[in-house]
């Protein structure tokens, strides 16, 4: 095997390792941010809540105003869900 092949394989391996470490750090940061902002249990960076509208467990991303991705403005259950998140009394799993 020639030196350029070894170097290429070495660099590829190191870049893949760096990519994996970056992804792990990014996921940990996202989960910590969601947890710190809302004090909710998380799963893969998503808040684990029980949807008031459909009475089902959901893992959802929260926007900057702590609204779930499934939030529909004007719907009473959705509005109540956001109020519960802000008050810290939302049902979780």
DACOR-V156535 format. One record per residue. N is the residue number from 1. RES is the residue in one small letter. PHI is phi in whole degrees, -180 to 180 (* if undefined). PSI is psi in radians with two decimals (999 if undefined). D_CENTER is the distance of its C-alpha to the mean C-alpha in Angstrom with 2 decimals. Layout:
n: {N:N}
res: {RES:RES}
phi: {PHI:PHI}
psi: {PSI:PSI}
d_center: {D_CENTER:D_CENTER}
//
This chain:
n: {1:2:3:4:5:6:7:8:9:10:11:12:13:14:15:16:17:18:19:20:21:22:23:24:25:26:27:28:29:30:31:32:33:34:35:36:37:38:39:40:41:42:43:44:45:46:47:48:49:50:51:52:53:54:55:56:57:58:59:60:61:62:63:64:65:66:67:68:69:70:71:72:73:74:75:76:77:78:79:80:81:82:83:84:85:86:87:88:89:90:91:92:93}
res: {x:x:x:x:x:x:x:x:x:x:x:x:x:x:x:x:x:x:x:x:x:x:x:x:x:x:x:x:x:x:x:x:x:x:x:x:x:x:x:x:x:x:x:x:x:x:x:x:x:x:x:x:x:x:x:x:x:x:x:x:x:x:x:x:x:x:x:x:x:x:x:x:x:x:x:x:x:x:x:x:x:x:x:x:x:x:x:x:x:x:x:x:x}
phi: {*:-84:-60:-61:-67:-65:-63:-62:-65:-61:-64:-62:-62:-65:-68:-65:-60:-63:-63:-64:-63:-62:-63:-63:-66:-63:-63:-63:-63:-62:-63:-65:-64:-62:-64:-69:-72:-120:57:-107:-66:-125:-145:54:80:-114:-74:-97:-125:-103:-64:-73:-71:-112:49:-138:-73:-141:-109:-130:-78:-109:-82:-65:-99:61:-99:-65:-60:-86:-59:-122:-58:91:-80:-59:-67:-66:-62:-65:-61:-64:-60:-64:-62:-65:-85:79:-120:-72:-74:-125:-138}
psi: {2.41:2.79:-0.71:-0.61:-0.73:-0.75:-0.76:-0.79:-0.72:-0.84:-0.71:-0.78:-0.79:-0.68:-0.67:-0.74:-0.77:-0.69:-0.74:-0.77:-0.70:-0.81:-0.73:-0.75:-0.71:-0.79:-0.75:-0.73:-0.78:-0.81:-0.73:-0.69:-0.83:-0.78:-0.74:-0.67:-0.60:-0.22:0.66:2.64:2.56:2.83:1.99:0.71:0.11:2.48:2.39:1.80:2.88:2.07:2.18:-0.54:-0.77:0.03:0.93:2.69:2.38:2.52:1.93:2.62:2.55:2.45:-3.03:-0.32:0.28:0.59:2.35:2.71:-0.45:0.03:2.33:1.96:2.39:-0.31:2.22:-0.69:-0.71:-0.76:-0.73:-0.63:-0.82:-0.71:-0.74:-0.67:-0.80:-0.60:-0.20:0.40:0.39:2.51:2.31:3.05:999}
d_center: {44.05:44.32:42.72:40.67:39.12:38.24:36.79:34.74:33.37:32.69:30.77:28.74:27.81:26.87:24.73:22.85:22.36:21.13:18.63:17.25:17.15:15.41:12.57:12.33:12.50:9.88:7.25:8.97:9.11:5.57:5.41:8.89:8.65:6.83:9.22:12.03:12.01:12.11:13.11:11.23:10.41:6.93:6.52:4.83:1.74:3.38:6.71:9.62:12.50:15.86:16.72:20.01:21.22:21.12:20.95:18.39:15.33:12.10:8.42:7.41:5.61:8.00:10.44:12.54:14.72:12.21:13.05:11.12:11.16:14.12:16.00:19.64:21.72:24.92:24.08:25.06:22.51:19.60:21.25:21.74:18.13:17.14:20.14:19.14:15.68:17.69:20.32:18.09:19.77:17.32:17.74:14.96:15.13}
//
